[in-house]
C-alpha cells in the first residue's frame, strides 16, 4: 500500500530555487549591457537610458524593473537610479568596478547546466582546458576574472602588507590583473607573472595596456611540470590549485614553493571547504560547477590544503576567511629543501 500523501506540505524550497535564478540572470544582463554605467551617478528616465544603450525602451523596461526587485536599482516614477552598491561596483571606470566579471560568469553558469550529463558520463561536458584554448577563448575568460583579481590584491595588501616584500611572483596569474592591482598598491615591489605559454601573450597585452611593463615581468611556466625559476620573497596562487586534480595540485604547489627564498611566504587564494564539506555554502555550490569544467578540479577542504602545504615544505599554515567561499591559506618556507 502506498504511503498516504501529506496534502498540507507545499514545495516551498523547490519553488524558491526555481525562482531565485531569475534575479541573477537579470543582473548578468544588466552587466552585459552596461545598464549601470549608462545610468551613472544620477537618476535617468527609461527613454534616456535606452537612448544611451541604443536599445528599444519597450524591451529594456522589464529588465530595469527586474533589477529593482533584485536590489540593484531604485525606481521613482519613471526614473531609475543605481543603489549604493551598484554605484560602487557596477559603474565602469570606478576603482572598484567588477561589472566585467560577466564574461567569466556567463561561461561558468552556462557550463553548470551540463551537470547531470557530466556526472552520468564521468567527464566534464564543458571542459576548460587552458592549455588548448584558442587565444580568443582565453582572452574572454581570463579578462573576465580581472575584477576579482583586483579585489584580491586589495585584501592581500590590507591583511598582510605586501609592500614589505622586495619581489613577488603571481603564479598562474592569468591576465595579470592581480599583479597589476598590486603594483599600483605597492609601487616599490617588483612583480612577476608566470603562466602557461599560451596564456602569457594575453598577460603581456594586459600589462602593456596598464603601462606597467617596466615593473611587471611575464614568464612562461607550466607549474604542474616545471619548478619555478628564481627566488621570491612571496608567491601568490589565486584560483590555481582548484582547477587541478589532487596529484597535480600537490605537484604544482611543490614546484611553485621551490621558488621561495628562506622565510618566504606563499599565499593560496581560492575556494576552500570546511572539513565537513557543508560550508561555506558558496564553495559547496561552486563544486557542482567544477564538475562540468575540470577533469578533477575541485574546492579542496582545509585539511587537504594543509596537507598540500606540508608536502611542499611549508609550515606555519593559517587560513583567513573571505566572502563568497574564498579563503587565503598562507604558509612559510622555514627550511631549505
C-alpha positions as CSV (number, residue, x, y, z in Angstrom):
1,X,0.0,0.0,0.0
2,X,1.3,3.4,-0.9
3,X,2.1,5.8,1.9
4,X,-0.5,8.5,2.4
5,X,0.4,11.8,0.9
6,X,0.9,14.9,3.1
7,X,-1.5,17.2,1.3
8,X,-0.6,20.1,3.6
9,X,3.1,20.0,2.5
10,X,4.0,22.5,-0.2
11,X,7.1,22.6,-2.4
12,X,8.3,25.8,-0.8
13,X,12.1,25.2,-1.1
14,X,11.8,23.8,-4.6
15,X,9.8,26.8,-5.8
16,X,12.3,29.2,-4.2
17,X,15.2,27.6,-6.0
18,X,13.3,27.6,-9.3
19,X,12.5,31.4,-8.9
20,X,15.8,32.6,-7.4
21,X,17.7,32.1,-10.6
22,X,16.0,35.0,-12.4
23,X,17.3,37.9,-10.4
24,X,20.9,36.6,-11.0
25,X,20.2,36.4,-14.7
26,X,18.8,39.9,-14.7
27,X,21.9,41.2,-13.0
28,X,24.0,39.4,-15.6
29,X,22.1,41.0,-18.5
30,X,22.5,44.4,-16.8
31,X,26.2,43.9,-16.6
32,X,26.5,42.7,-20.2
33,X,24.5,45.8,-21.4
34,X,26.4,48.1,-19.0
35,X,23.0,49.4,-17.8
36,X,24.5,50.6,-14.5
37,X,27.2,52.6,-16.3
38,X,24.5,54.1,-18.6
39,X,22.6,55.3,-15.5
40,X,25.7,56.5,-13.7
41,X,25.6,58.6,-10.6
42,X,22.2,60.3,-11.2
43,X,18.7,59.0,-11.9
44,X,17.5,58.8,-15.5
45,X,14.2,58.1,-17.2
46,X,13.6,54.9,-19.2
47,X,13.9,56.6,-22.6
48,X,17.2,58.3,-21.7
49,X,18.8,55.0,-20.6
50,X,17.5,53.2,-23.7
51,X,19.0,56.0,-25.8
52,X,22.4,55.7,-24.3
53,X,22.3,51.9,-24.7
54,X,20.8,52.2,-28.2
55,X,18.0,49.8,-27.5
56,X,14.2,49.9,-27.6
57,X,12.6,51.3,-24.4
58,X,9.9,48.6,-24.5
59,X,12.5,45.9,-24.5
60,X,14.6,47.5,-21.7
61,X,11.7,48.3,-19.3
62,X,11.2,44.7,-18.0
63,X,14.9,44.4,-17.2
64,X,15.0,47.7,-15.3
65,X,12.1,46.7,-13.1
66,X,13.7,43.2,-12.6
67,X,16.9,45.0,-11.4
68,X,14.8,47.0,-9.0
69,X,13.3,43.8,-7.5
70,X,16.8,42.3,-7.5
71,X,18.0,45.1,-5.2
72,X,20.3,46.9,-7.6
73,X,18.2,49.8,-8.9
74,X,15.8,52.3,-7.3
75,X,12.7,53.4,-9.1
76,X,10.9,56.7,-8.6
77,X,8.1,57.2,-11.1
78,X,9.6,56.8,-14.5
79,X,13.2,57.4,-13.2
80,X,15.7,54.8,-12.3
81,X,18.8,55.2,-10.2
82,X,21.6,52.9,-9.1
83,X,21.6,52.0,-5.5
84,X,24.8,52.5,-3.4
85,X,26.2,49.0,-4.1
86,X,25.6,49.3,-7.9
87,X,27.2,52.8,-7.9
88,X,30.3,51.5,-6.1
89,X,30.8,48.3,-8.1
90,X,29.0,48.4,-11.4
91,X,29.8,51.7,-13.0
92,X,32.6,51.2,-15.5
93,X,35.6,53.3,-14.8
94,X,35.2,53.4,-11.0
95,X,38.1,52.0,-8.9
96,X,36.1,49.0,-7.5
97,X,34.2,48.2,-10.8
98,X,33.5,44.4,-11.1
99,X,31.0,44.5,-13.9
100,X,33.4,42.9,-16.3
101,X,33.1,39.6,-14.5
102,X,30.0,38.9,-16.6
103,X,32.1,37.2,-19.3
104,X,33.6,34.7,-16.9
105,X,30.4,34.0,-15.0
106,X,28.2,33.7,-18.1
107,X,30.6,31.0,-19.3
108,X,30.6,29.2,-15.9
109,X,26.9,29.4,-15.4
110,X,26.2,28.0,-18.8
111,X,28.6,25.2,-18.1
112,X,26.8,24.3,-14.9
113,X,23.7,23.4,-17.0
114,X,25.5,20.2,-18.1
115,X,25.9,18.9,-14.5
116,X,23.7,15.8,-14.9
117,X,25.4,14.7,-18.1
118,X,28.9,15.4,-16.6
119,X,28.0,13.0,-13.7
120,X,26.4,10.5,-16.0
121,X,29.3,10.2,-18.4
122,X,32.1,10.8,-15.9
123,X,33.6,13.6,-18.0
124,X,33.2,17.4,-17.8
125,X,30.8,18.4,-20.6
126,X,32.1,22.0,-20.8
127,X,35.7,21.3,-20.1
128,X,38.1,24.3,-19.7
129,X,41.5,23.0,-20.9
130,X,43.6,26.2,-20.6
131,X,46.5,24.5,-22.4
132,X,44.4,24.0,-25.6
133,X,42.0,27.0,-25.6
134,X,42.3,29.5,-28.5
135,X,43.6,32.9,-27.8
136,X,40.1,34.4,-28.2
137,X,38.6,31.9,-25.7
138,X,41.4,32.5,-23.2
139,X,41.2,36.3,-23.6
140,X,37.5,36.4,-23.0
141,X,37.6,34.1,-20.0
142,X,40.6,35.4,-18.1
143,X,40.0,39.0,-18.7
144,X,36.6,38.4,-17.1
145,X,38.4,37.5,-13.9
146,X,40.3,40.8,-13.6
147,X,37.8,42.5,-11.3
148,X,38.1,39.7,-8.7
149,X,41.9,39.7,-9.0
150,X,42.0,43.4,-8.2
151,X,39.8,42.8,-5.1
152,X,42.2,40.0,-4.0
153,X,45.2,42.4,-4.3
154,X,43.5,44.9,-2.1
155,X,42.7,42.3,0.5
156,X,46.2,40.9,0.5
157,X,47.6,44.3,1.0
158,X,45.2,45.1,3.8
159,X,45.7,41.8,5.7
160,X,49.4,41.1,5.1
161,X,51.2,44.4,4.0
162,X,52.5,43.1,0.7
163,X,54.6,46.2,0.3
164,X,57.2,44.8,2.7
165,X,58.4,42.3,0.1
166,X,61.0,43.1,-2.5
167,X,59.7,40.8,-5.1
168,X,56.5,38.8,-5.6
169,X,55.5,36.1,-8.0
170,X,51.9,35.8,-9.2
171,X,52.0,32.1,-10.1
172,X,49.2,31.1,-12.6
173,X,48.4,34.8,-12.8
174,X,46.3,34.7,-16.0
175,X,45.7,38.2,-17.3
176,X,48.0,39.7,-14.7
177,X,45.0,41.5,-13.1
178,X,46.3,40.7,-9.5
179,X,49.8,41.8,-10.3
180,X,48.7,45.0,-12.0
181,X,46.5,45.9,-9.0
182,X,49.2,45.0,-6.5
183,X,51.8,47.0,-8.4
184,X,49.6,50.1,-8.1
185,X,49.1,49.5,-4.4
186,X,52.8,48.7,-3.8
187,X,54.8,50.6,-6.4
188,X,58.2,49.6,-4.9
189,X,57.6,45.9,-5.3
190,X,59.0,44.0,-8.3
191,X,56.4,41.6,-9.7
192,X,56.5,38.7,-12.0
193,X,53.5,36.8,-13.5
194,X,54.1,33.1,-14.5
195,X,51.6,31.1,-16.5
196,X,51.3,28.6,-19.4
197,X,52.9,29.7,-22.7
198,X,49.6,30.1,-24.5
199,X,48.3,32.3,-21.6
200,X,51.2,34.7,-21.3
201,X,50.6,36.6,-24.6
202,X,47.3,37.7,-23.1
203,X,49.1,38.6,-19.9
204,X,51.6,40.7,-21.8
205,X,48.8,42.5,-23.6
206,X,47.1,43.4,-20.3
207,X,50.4,44.5,-18.6
208,X,51.3,46.7,-21.6
209,X,47.8,48.2,-21.6
210,X,48.3,49.1,-18.0
211,X,51.6,50.8,-18.8
212,X,53.4,48.6,-16.2
213,X,55.8,46.6,-18.4
214,X,58.8,48.1,-16.6
215,X,57.5,47.0,-13.2
216,X,55.9,43.6,-14.1
217,X,57.7,40.9,-16.0
218,X,56.0,37.9,-17.5
219,X,57.4,34.3,-17.7
220,X,56.2,31.1,-19.3
221,X,55.9,28.2,-16.8
222,X,53.9,25.0,-16.6
223,X,53.5,24.9,-12.8
224,X,52.4,21.2,-12.8
225,X,55.6,20.0,-14.6
226,X,58.2,22.7,-14.0
227,X,59.8,24.2,-10.9
228,X,59.6,27.9,-10.6
229,X,62.8,29.7,-11.6
230,X,64.1,32.5,-9.4
231,X,63.9,33.3,-5.7
232,X,60.9,35.3,-4.4
233,X,60.0,36.8,-1.1
234,X,56.4,35.9,-1.6
235,X,54.3,33.9,-4.1
236,X,50.6,34.2,-4.7
237,X,48.5,31.5,-6.3
238,X,45.0,32.7,-7.0
239,X,42.3,30.2,-8.2
240,X,45.0,27.8,-9.5
241,X,45.0,24.7,-7.4
242,X,41.2,24.3,-7.6
243,X,41.4,23.7,-11.3
244,X,43.7,20.7,-10.8
245,X,43.2,17.2,-9.6
246,X,44.8,16.2,-6.2
247,X,48.1,14.9,-7.6
248,X,48.5,17.8,-10.0
249,X,47.6,20.3,-7.3
250,X,50.2,18.9,-4.9
251,X,52.9,18.9,-7.7
252,X,52.0,22.5,-8.7
253,X,52.3,23.7,-5.2
254,X,55.6,21.9,-4.6
255,X,57.0,23.3,-7.9
256,X,55.9,26.8,-7.0
257,X,57.1,26.7,-3.4
258,X,60.6,25.8,-4.7
259,X,60.8,29.4,-5.9
260,X,60.6,30.9,-2.4
261,X,63.5,32.3,-0.5
262,X,64.1,31.0,3.0
263,X,61.3,32.5,5.2
264,X,59.4,33.4,2.1
265,X,55.6,33.2,2.2
266,X,53.1,31.6,-0.1
267,X,49.5,32.7,-0.3
268,X,46.9,30.4,-1.9
269,X,43.7,32.2,-2.7
270,X,40.7,30.2,-3.8
271,X,37.5,28.3,-2.8
272,X,38.0,26.3,0.3
273,X,35.7,23.9,2.0
274,X,35.5,23.3,5.7
275,X,36.3,19.7,6.6
276,X,32.5,19.0,6.9
277,X,32.2,19.7,3.2
278,X,28.9,21.5,4.1
279,X,30.3,25.1,4.5
280,X,30.9,27.7,3.2
281,X,27.7,27.3,1.1
282,X,29.3,29.2,-1.8
283,X,32.1,26.7,-2.0
284,X,29.7,23.7,-1.8
285,X,27.7,25.1,-4.7
286,X,30.7,26.0,-6.9
287,X,32.0,22.4,-6.6
288,X,29.0,21.4,-8.7
289,X,30.1,23.9,-11.4
290,X,33.7,22.5,-11.2
291,X,32.3,19.0,-12.2
292,X,31.5,20.5,-15.6
293,X,34.7,22.4,-16.5
294,X,37.6,20.5,-14.9
295,X,38.6,16.8,-15.1
296,X,39.4,16.6,-11.4
297,X,39.4,20.2,-10.2
298,X,37.5,21.0,-7.0
299,X,37.3,23.2,-3.9
300,X,39.5,21.2,-1.6
301,X,39.0,21.1,2.2
302,X,41.1,23.0,4.7
303,X,42.8,19.8,5.8
304,X,43.6,18.8,2.2
305,X,45.2,22.2,1.6
306,X,47.1,21.9,4.8
307,X,48.5,18.5,3.6
308,X,49.4,20.1,0.2
309,X,51.3,22.9,2.0
310,X,53.1,20.5,4.4
311,X,54.1,18.2,1.4
312,X,55.6,21.3,-0.3
313,X,57.8,22.1,2.7
314,X,55.7,25.0,4.0
315,X,55.0,25.5,7.7
316,X,53.1,27.9,9.9
317,X,50.0,27.3,7.8
318,X,47.0,29.5,8.5
319,X,43.6,30.3,6.9
320,X,42.0,33.7,6.5
321,X,38.3,33.5,5.6
322,X,37.0,35.8,2.8
323,X,33.5,36.3,1.4
324,X,32.0,34.1,-1.4
325,X,33.5,30.9,-0.1
326,X,37.1,32.1,-0.7
327,X,39.9,31.8,1.7
328,X,43.6,32.8,1.9
329,X,45.8,29.9,3.0
330,X,49.3,31.2,4.0
331,X,52.4,29.1,4.6
332,X,56.1,29.9,5.2
333,X,59.3,28.2,3.9
334,X,61.3,27.8,7.1
335,X,63.8,25.3,5.9
336,X,65.8,24.9,2.7
337,X,65.0,21.6,0.9
